[in-house]
Amino acid sequence: MDVIFIHELKVETLIGIYPWEQQAPQTIQLDLEVGLPRACGADSDKIDDTIDYSKVVTRIEELFREQHFLLLERAAAAIASTIMEEFKAPWIKVAIAKLAPRRNVKRLGVMIERGVRTAE
């Protein structure tokens, strides 16, 4: 399976369960791996034959403007389902982290996978 990746995408958003988290925007960092429906972009050299990662980034930024999430788990699941449905990706891996959320912690977060990753 061919995979596109987006690493260290940073988004400012309100996220969290604590009152202070619901009032002060935080920076979250996203790392994604997105399986391509087929390797035809590699064959044709046409953007329309693959998933445009620029459009994926734009869609994720829109998602965080449209919705407020309490949990990183829910945000990751929303990203995964959006990308799979709208871009027809058969597989996705999403890692999402809060940056410096606590003293002595550089990042904390979750990683999820959805769909089926196949070897071709």
DOKOL-9580 format. One record per residue: residue number from 1; x, y, z of N, C-alpha, C in turn. Coordinates in nm, 2 decimals, decimal comma. Example, Ala and Ser with C-alpha at 12.3 -4.5 7.8 and 13.67 -1.06 7.14 Angstrom:
% DOKOL-9580
[site 1; [1,32; -0,57; 0,78]; [1,23; -0,45; 0,78]; [1,32; -0,33; 0,78]]
[site 2; [1,28; -0,22; 0,71]; [1,37; -0,11; 0,71]; [1,29; 0,00; 0,79]]
//
This chain:
% DOKOL-9580
[site 1; [0,08; -0,12; 0,00]; [0,00; 0,00; 0,00]; [0,09; 0,12; 0,00]]
[site 2; [0,06; 0,22; -0,09]; [0,12; 0,35; -0,08]; [0,06; 0,43; 0,02]]
[site 3; [0,14; 0,51; 0,09]; [0,10; 0,59; 0,20]; [0,15; 0,74; 0,19]]
[site 4; [0,06; 0,84; 0,21]; [0,11; 0,97; 0,22]; [0,12; 1,00; 0,37]]
[site 5; [0,21; 1,09; 0,41]; [0,22; 1,13; 0,55]; [0,23; 1,28; 0,57]]
[site 6; [0,18; 1,32; 0,68]; [0,18; 1,46; 0,72]; [0,23; 1,45; 0,86]]
[site 7; [0,34; 1,52; 0,89]; [0,40; 1,51; 1,02]; [0,41; 1,65; 1,08]]
[site 8; [0,39; 1,66; 1,21]; [0,40; 1,78; 1,29]; [0,31; 1,90; 1,24]]
[site 9; [0,19; 1,86; 1,20]; [0,09; 1,96; 1,17]; [0,04; 2,02; 1,31]]
[site 10; [0,05; 2,15; 1,32]; [0,01; 2,21; 1,45]; [-0,12; 2,29; 1,43]]
[site 11; [-0,21; 2,28; 1,52]; [-0,34; 2,34; 1,52]; [-0,36; 2,40; 1,65]]
[site 12; [-0,41; 2,53; 1,65]; [-0,45; 2,59; 1,78]; [-0,60; 2,56; 1,79]]
[site 13; [-0,64; 2,51; 1,91]; [-0,78; 2,48; 1,93]; [-0,81; 2,47; 2,08]]
[site 14; [-0,94; 2,48; 2,11]; [-0,99; 2,45; 2,25]; [-1,01; 2,30; 2,26]]
[site 15; [-0,94; 2,24; 2,35]; [-0,96; 2,09; 2,36]; [-0,93; 2,06; 2,51]]
[site 16; [-1,01; 1,97; 2,57]; [-0,99; 1,93; 2,70]; [-1,11; 1,93; 2,79]]
[site 17; [-1,10; 1,86; 2,90]; [-1,21; 1,84; 2,99]; [-1,21; 1,94; 3,11]]
[site 18; [-1,09; 2,00; 3,13]; [-1,08; 2,09; 3,25]; [-1,13; 2,23; 3,21]]
[site 19; [-1,18; 2,30; 3,31]; [-1,23; 2,44; 3,27]; [-1,13; 2,53; 3,21]]
[site 20; [-1,01; 2,53; 3,25]; [-0,91; 2,61; 3,19]; [-0,88; 2,58; 3,05]]
[site 21; [-0,89; 2,44; 3,01]; [-0,87; 2,40; 2,88]; [-0,98; 2,45; 2,78]]
[site 22; [-1,10; 2,47; 2,84]; [-1,21; 2,51; 2,75]; [-1,21; 2,66; 2,73]]
[site 23; [-1,12; 2,73; 2,79]; [-1,11; 2,88; 2,78]; [-0,98; 2,93; 2,71]]
[site 24; [-0,88; 2,85; 2,72]; [-0,75; 2,89; 2,66]; [-0,71; 2,80; 2,55]]
[site 25; [-0,70; 2,85; 2,43]; [-0,65; 2,76; 2,32]; [-0,52; 2,69; 2,35]]
[site 26; [-0,51; 2,57; 2,30]; [-0,38; 2,50; 2,31]; [-0,33; 2,46; 2,17]]
[site 27; [-0,20; 2,44; 2,16]; [-0,15; 2,39; 2,04]; [-0,14; 2,24; 2,05]]
[site 28; [-0,21; 2,17; 1,95]; [-0,19; 2,03; 1,93]; [-0,11; 2,00; 1,81]]
[site 29; [-0,05; 1,88; 1,82]; [0,04; 1,84; 1,70]; [-0,02; 1,71; 1,65]]
[site 30; [-0,03; 1,70; 1,52]; [-0,08; 1,58; 1,45]; [0,02; 1,52; 1,36]]
[site 31; [0,02; 1,39; 1,36]; [0,10; 1,31; 1,26]; [0,00; 1,21; 1,20]]
[site 32; [0,00; 1,21; 1,07]; [-0,09; 1,12; 1,00]; [-0,02; 1,04; 0,89]]
[site 33; [-0,07; 0,92; 0,88]; [-0,03; 0,83; 0,76]; [-0,16; 0,79; 0,70]]
[site 34; [-0,17; 0,81; 0,57]; [-0,30; 0,79; 0,50]; [-0,27; 0,69; 0,38]]
[site 35; [-0,34; 0,58; 0,39]; [-0,33; 0,48; 0,28]; [-0,40; 0,53; 0,16]]
[site 36; [-0,33; 0,51; 0,04]; [-0,39; 0,55; -0,08]; [-0,48; 0,44; -0,14]]
[site 37; [-0,59; 0,48; -0,20]; [-0,68; 0,38; -0,26]; [-0,61; 0,28; -0,35]]
[site 38; [-0,52; 0,33; -0,43]; [-0,44; 0,25; -0,52]; [-0,32; 0,34; -0,56]]
[site 39; [-0,22; 0,27; -0,62]; [-0,09; 0,34; -0,65]; [-0,10; 0,41; -0,78]]
[site 40; [-0,21; 0,45; -0,83]; [-0,22; 0,51; -0,97]; [-0,16; 0,65; -0,98]]
[site 41; [-0,15; 0,72; -0,87]; [-0,08; 0,85; -0,87]; [0,06; 0,83; -0,91]]
[site 42; [0,12; 0,73; -0,86]; [0,26; 0,70; -0,89]; [0,28; 0,66; -1,03]]
[site 43; [0,17; 0,60; -1,09]; [0,18; 0,56; -1,23]; [0,15; 0,68; -1,33]]
[site 44; [0,05; 0,76; -1,29]; [0,01; 0,87; -1,38]; [0,07; 1,00; -1,36]]
[site 45; [0,13; 1,03; -1,24]; [0,19; 1,16; -1,21]; [0,08; 1,27; -1,21]]
[site 46; [-0,04; 1,23; -1,18]; [-0,15; 1,33; -1,18]; [-0,21; 1,34; -1,04]]
[site 47; [-0,23; 1,46; -0,99]; [-0,28; 1,48; -0,85]; [-0,42; 1,43; -0,84]]
[site 48; [-0,50; 1,43; -0,94]; [-0,63; 1,38; -0,93]; [-0,64; 1,23; -0,91]]
[site 49; [-0,53; 1,16; -0,93]; [-0,52; 1,01; -0,92]; [-0,47; 0,97; -0,78]]
[site 50; [-0,46; 1,07; -0,69]; [-0,41; 1,04; -0,55]; [-0,48; 1,12; -0,45]]
[site 51; [-0,44; 1,12; -0,33]; [-0,50; 1,21; -0,23]; [-0,41; 1,33; -0,21]]
[site 52; [-0,47; 1,44; -0,23]; [-0,39; 1,57; -0,22]; [-0,37; 1,61; -0,07]]
[site 53; [-0,25; 1,59; -0,03]; [-0,22; 1,62; 0,12]; [-0,25; 1,76; 0,16]]
[site 54; [-0,24; 1,85; 0,07]; [-0,27; 1,99; 0,10]; [-0,42; 2,01; 0,13]]
[site 55; [-0,50; 1,93; 0,06]; [-0,65; 1,94; 0,09]; [-0,68; 1,87; 0,22]]
[site 56; [-0,60; 1,76; 0,25]; [-0,62; 1,69; 0,38]; [-0,59; 1,79; 0,49]]
[site 57; [-0,48; 1,87; 0,48]; [-0,44; 1,96; 0,59]; [-0,55; 2,07; 0,60]]
[site 58; [-0,60; 2,12; 0,49]; [-0,71; 2,22; 0,50]; [-0,83; 2,16; 0,56]]
[site 59; [-0,87; 2,04; 0,53]; [-0,99; 1,98; 0,59]; [-0,97; 1,96; 0,74]]
[site 60; [-0,86; 1,92; 0,78]; [-0,83; 1,90; 0,93]; [-0,84; 2,04; 1,00]]
[site 61; [-0,79; 2,14; 0,94]; [-0,80; 2,27; 1,00]; [-0,94; 2,32; 1,01]]
[site 62; [-1,02; 2,29; 0,91]; [-1,16; 2,32; 0,91]; [-1,24; 2,24; 1,02]]
[site 63; [-1,20; 2,12; 1,03]; [-1,27; 2,03; 1,13]; [-1,25; 2,09; 1,27]]
[site 64; [-1,13; 2,14; 1,30]; [-1,11; 2,20; 1,44]; [-1,18; 2,34; 1,45]]
[site 65; [-1,20; 2,41; 1,34]; [-1,28; 2,53; 1,35]; [-1,43; 2,50; 1,37]]
[site 66; [-1,48; 2,39; 1,31]; [-1,62; 2,35; 1,31]; [-1,66; 2,29; 1,44]]
[site 67; [-1,57; 2,21; 1,51]; [-1,61; 2,13; 1,62]; [-1,52; 2,16; 1,74]]
[site 68; [-1,57; 2,14; 1,86]; [-1,50; 2,14; 1,98]; [-1,49; 2,00; 2,04]]
[site 69; [-1,38; 1,96; 2,07]; [-1,36; 1,82; 2,13]; [-1,31; 1,83; 2,27]]
[site 70; [-1,36; 1,74; 2,35]; [-1,32; 1,73; 2,49]; [-1,20; 1,64; 2,50]]
[site 71; [-1,20; 1,53; 2,43]; [-1,09; 1,43; 2,44]; [-1,01; 1,42; 2,31]]
[site 72; [-0,88; 1,40; 2,32]; [-0,80; 1,37; 2,20]; [-0,85; 1,25; 2,13]]
[site 73; [-0,89; 1,15; 2,20]; [-0,94; 1,03; 2,14]; [-1,05; 1,06; 2,04]]
[site 74; [-1,15; 1,14; 2,08]; [-1,26; 1,18; 1,99]; [-1,21; 1,26; 1,87]]
[site 75; [-1,12; 1,35; 1,90]; [-1,07; 1,43; 1,79]; [-1,00; 1,34; 1,68]]
[site 76; [-0,92; 1,25; 1,73]; [-0,85; 1,15; 1,64]; [-0,95; 1,07; 1,56]]
[site 77; [-1,05; 1,02; 1,63]; [-1,15; 0,94; 1,56]; [-1,23; 1,03; 1,45]]
[site 78; [-1,25; 1,15; 1,48]; [-1,32; 1,24; 1,39]; [-1,23; 1,27; 1,27]]
[site 79; [-1,11; 1,29; 1,29]; [-1,01; 1,31; 1,18]; [-1,01; 1,18; 1,09]]
[site 80; [-1,00; 1,07; 1,15]; [-0,99; 0,94; 1,08]; [-1,11; 0,92; 0,99]]
[site 81; [-1,23; 0,93; 1,05]; [-1,35; 0,91; 0,97]; [-1,37; 1,01; 0,86]]
[site 82; [-1,34; 1,14; 0,89]; [-1,35; 1,24; 0,79]; [-1,26; 1,21; 0,67]]
[site 83; [-1,13; 1,18; 0,69]; [-1,04; 1,15; 0,58]; [-1,08; 1,03; 0,51]]
[site 84; [-1,12; 0,92; 0,58]; [-1,16; 0,80; 0,51]; [-1,28; 0,82; 0,42]]
[site 85; [-1,38; 0,89; 0,48]; [-1,51; 0,91; 0,40]; [-1,49; 1,01; 0,29]]
[site 86; [-1,43; 1,13; 0,31]; [-1,42; 1,23; 0,21]; [-1,31; 1,21; 0,11]]
[site 87; [-1,20; 1,14; 0,14]; [-1,09; 1,12; 0,05]; [-1,08; 0,98; 0,01]]
[site 88; [-1,17; 0,89; 0,05]; [-1,17; 0,75; 0,02]; [-1,05; 0,67; 0,05]]
[site 89; [-0,98; 0,71; 0,16]; [-0,86; 0,64; 0,21]; [-0,91; 0,51; 0,27]]
[site 90; [-0,84; 0,40; 0,23]; [-0,88; 0,27; 0,29]; [-0,82; 0,25; 0,43]]
[site 91; [-0,72; 0,32; 0,47]; [-0,65; 0,31; 0,60]; [-0,59; 0,44; 0,64]]
[site 92; [-0,59; 0,46; 0,77]; [-0,54; 0,58; 0,83]; [-0,48; 0,56; 0,97]]
[site 93; [-0,37; 0,62; 1,00]; [-0,31; 0,62; 1,13]; [-0,30; 0,77; 1,17]]
[site 94; [-0,36; 0,80; 1,29]; [-0,36; 0,94; 1,34]; [-0,30; 0,94; 1,48]]
[site 95; [-0,20; 1,02; 1,49]; [-0,14; 1,05; 1,63]; [-0,17; 1,20; 1,66]]
[site 96; [-0,22; 1,22; 1,78]; [-0,25; 1,36; 1,82]; [-0,20; 1,38; 1,96]]
[site 97; [-0,14; 1,49; 1,98]; [-0,07; 1,52; 2,11]; [-0,09; 1,66; 2,15]]
[site 98; [-0,10; 1,68; 2,28]; [-0,10; 1,82; 2,34]; [0,05; 1,84; 2,36]]
[site 99; [0,09; 1,96; 2,34]; [0,23; 2,00; 2,36]; [0,25; 2,07; 2,49]]
[site 100; [0,35; 2,02; 2,57]; [0,38; 2,07; 2,70]; [0,26; 2,09; 2,79]]
[site 101; [0,17; 1,98; 2,80]; [0,05; 2,00; 2,87]; [0,06; 2,00; 3,03]]
[site 102; [0,18; 1,95; 3,07]; [0,21; 1,94; 3,21]; [0,35; 1,96; 3,24]]
[site 103; [0,39; 2,00; 3,35]; [0,53; 2,02; 3,39]; [0,60; 1,88; 3,37]]
[site 104; [0,71; 1,89; 3,31]; [0,80; 1,77; 3,29]; [0,74; 1,68; 3,18]]
[site 105; [0,65; 1,72; 3,10]; [0,59; 1,64; 2,99]; [0,60; 1,72; 2,86]]
[site 106; [0,68; 1,67; 2,77]; [0,69; 1,74; 2,64]; [0,57; 1,73; 2,55]]
[site 107; [0,51; 1,61; 2,54]; [0,39; 1,58; 2,46]; [0,32; 1,46; 2,53]]
[site 108; [0,19; 1,47; 2,52]; [0,11; 1,35; 2,55]; [-0,01; 1,34; 2,46]]
[site 109; [-0,05; 1,22; 2,43]; [-0,16; 1,20; 2,33]; [-0,20; 1,06; 2,30]]
[site 110; [-0,26; 1,04; 2,19]; [-0,31; 0,91; 2,15]; [-0,28; 0,89; 2,00]]
[site 111; [-0,28; 0,76; 1,97]; [-0,26; 0,72; 1,83]; [-0,37; 0,61; 1,80]]
[site 112; [-0,44; 0,63; 1,69]; [-0,54; 0,54; 1,65]; [-0,51; 0,49; 1,50]]
[site 113; [-0,56; 0,38; 1,47]; [-0,56; 0,33; 1,33]; [-0,70; 0,29; 1,29]]
[site 114; [-0,74; 0,31; 1,17]; [-0,87; 0,27; 1,12]; [-0,85; 0,22; 0,98]]
[site 115; [-0,94; 0,12; 0,95]; [-0,94; 0,06; 0,82]; [-0,84; -0,05; 0,81]]
[site 116; [-0,81; -0,10; 0,69]; [-0,73; -0,21; 0,67]; [-0,61; -0,17; 0,58]]
[site 117; [-0,49; -0,20; 0,64]; [-0,37; -0,17; 0,56]; [-0,33; -0,30; 0,49]]
[site 118; [-0,32; -0,29; 0,36]; [-0,29; -0,41; 0,28]; [-0,15; -0,40; 0,22]]
[site 119; [-0,09; -0,51; 0,20]; [0,04; -0,51; 0,12]; [0,01; -0,53; -0,02]]
[site 120; [0,07; -0,46; -0,11]; [0,05; -0,47; -0,25]; [0,18; -0,51; -0,32]]
//
